[in-house]
Amino acid sequence: MASHKVSNVSHDHQLFQGIFKLQKMDNWAEYLRSIGQSEAKTKVSLKMDYYNSIVVKSSGKWILSTYVKMPHEPAAESKTSFYLDDEFEESVLDGRACLVKFKLEDGNKLVAEQRCCTDESQSSTIIREFLPDRMNVICICGQVQATGVYVRCSPEELHHI
């Protein structure tokens, strides 16, 4: 296992932390199909509400929690803990087994490379761009690209999903 430098969460990392609710996503169905989702799962995914919660610990460990909720159903949570620039194997939310590596780019972007273990054509990149009031997301698989906007929300909103 790689060793990790313990440091205080920098002021820059404060921009990445918070709770974000998906407001809109363009080309989402095409992206889901490109990563191997069935038509039935794609239809269900289009009806879900999505939230992300991001925490950066003083140890340098990042915790990315994704909450998905269908109307009239309890929310499901997926939690990923990682250190920047360390590759690890994970079954990602859509079910693919991937080698995943997170890195920072351009001062305000968290980039996740997901190399699919079973079908390289289903590998993807997820770019999260953080701004004071929102998180812009770009999901890329091959030539297919989906874009989304998440707005910052209060912890109370997350507790009510």
C-alpha positions in Angstrom: 0.0 0.0 0.0 1.3 3.5 -0.8 2.2 5.8 2.0 0.4 9.1 2.3 1.6 12.4 3.6 -0.6 13.7 6.4 -1.5 17.3 5.9 -4.2 19.7 6.8 -7.0 20.1 4.4 -5.9 23.1 2.3 -8.1 26.1 1.7 -8.2 25.0 -2.0 -9.8 21.7 -1.0 -12.6 23.5 0.7 -14.0 24.3 -2.8 -14.4 20.5 -3.4 -16.2 19.8 -0.2 -20.0 19.9 0.2 -23.3 18.4 -0.9 -24.4 18.7 -4.5 -27.8 17.9 -6.1 -28.1 17.2 -9.8 -30.1 19.9 -11.6 -29.8 18.8 -15.2 -27.9 16.2 -17.3 -27.6 16.3 -21.0 -27.0 13.1 -23.1 -27.2 10.9 -20.0 -29.0 8.0 -21.7 -26.4 7.8 -24.5 -23.6 7.8 -22.0 -25.2 5.1 -19.9 -25.6 2.9 -23.0 -22.0 3.5 -24.0 -20.8 2.1 -20.6 -22.9 -1.0 -21.1 -26.1 -0.2 -19.2 -29.1 -2.1 -20.4 -32.1 -0.2 -21.8 -34.2 -1.1 -18.8 -31.5 0.2 -16.4 -31.0 3.3 -18.5 -34.8 4.1 -18.3 -34.7 3.7 -14.5 -31.6 5.8 -14.2 -33.3 8.7 -16.0 -36.0 8.8 -13.3 -33.5 9.0 -10.4 -32.5 12.0 -8.3 -28.7 12.2 -7.8 -26.7 13.7 -5.0 -22.9 13.8 -4.3 -21.3 14.5 -0.9 -17.5 15.1 -0.8 -15.3 15.3 2.3 -11.5 15.6 2.4 -10.0 14.4 5.6 -6.8 15.9 7.1 -5.0 12.7 6.3 -5.6 13.4 2.6 -8.2 10.7 2.2 -11.2 11.8 0.1 -14.7 10.4 0.6 -17.1 10.6 -2.3 -20.7 9.5 -1.5 -23.3 9.2 -4.2 -26.9 9.0 -3.3 -29.5 7.9 -5.9 -33.2 8.1 -5.2 -36.3 6.9 -7.1 -39.6 8.7 -6.4 -41.3 7.1 -3.4 -38.3 4.9 -2.6 -35.5 5.2 0.0 -32.2 6.5 -1.3 -29.3 4.2 -2.0 -25.8 5.2 -1.1 -22.5 4.3 -2.7 -19.3 5.5 -0.9 -15.8 5.6 -2.4 -12.8 6.4 -0.2 -9.5 7.2 -2.0 -6.2 9.1 -2.0 -5.4 11.2 -5.0 -3.3 9.5 -7.7 -3.7 6.0 -6.2 -5.3 3.4 -8.4 -7.7 0.9 -6.9 -10.3 -1.7 -8.0 -13.9 -0.9 -7.5 -17.3 -2.0 -8.6 -18.7 1.4 -9.6 -22.3 2.5 -9.1 -23.4 1.2 -12.6 -22.0 -2.2 -11.8 -18.8 -2.3 -13.9 -15.6 -3.6 -12.3 -13.0 -0.9 -12.9 -9.5 0.2 -11.9 -10.2 3.8 -10.7 -7.8 6.7 -10.2 -8.7 10.2 -9.1 -6.5 13.2 -9.7 -6.7 17.0 -9.5 -6.4 19.2 -12.6 -6.4 22.9 -13.2 -6.9 23.7 -9.5 -10.6 23.0 -9.4 -11.2 19.7 -11.2 -11.5 16.2 -9.7 -10.9 13.7 -12.5 -11.8 10.0 -12.2 -10.4 7.6 -14.7 -12.4 4.4 -14.7 -10.7 1.6 -16.7 -13.2 -1.2 -17.1 -11.7 -4.6 -16.2 -14.0 -6.6 -18.5 -14.4 -4.4 -21.6 -11.9 -1.6 -22.4 -14.5 0.1 -24.6 -16.6 0.7 -21.5 -13.9 2.7 -19.8 -14.8 6.2 -18.9 -13.6 9.5 -17.5 -15.6 11.7 -15.2 -14.5 15.3 -14.8 -16.0 17.2 -11.9 -15.4 21.0 -12.1 -16.0 22.8 -8.8 -17.2 26.4 -8.6 -18.4 28.3 -5.5 -22.1 27.6 -6.2 -22.1 24.3 -8.3 -20.2 21.3 -9.7 -20.2 20.8 -13.4 -19.8 17.2 -14.5 -18.6 15.8 -17.8 -18.9 12.0 -18.3 -16.9 10.6 -21.3 -16.9 7.1 -22.8 -15.3 6.8 -26.2 -17.0 9.4 -28.4 -20.0 9.9 -26.1 -20.1 12.8 -23.7 -22.8 13.6 -21.1 -22.7 16.9 -19.2 -24.4 17.8 -16.0 -24.8 20.6 -13.4 -25.1 19.9 -9.7 -25.9 22.8 -7.4 -24.6 23.1 -3.8 -27.3 22.2 -1.2 -27.6 22.1 2.5 -27.0 19.0 4.6 -30.6 19.3 5.7 -31.7 18.6 2.1 -29.7 15.5 2.0 -31.3 14.3 5.2 -34.7 14.6 3.6 -34.2 12.4 0.6 
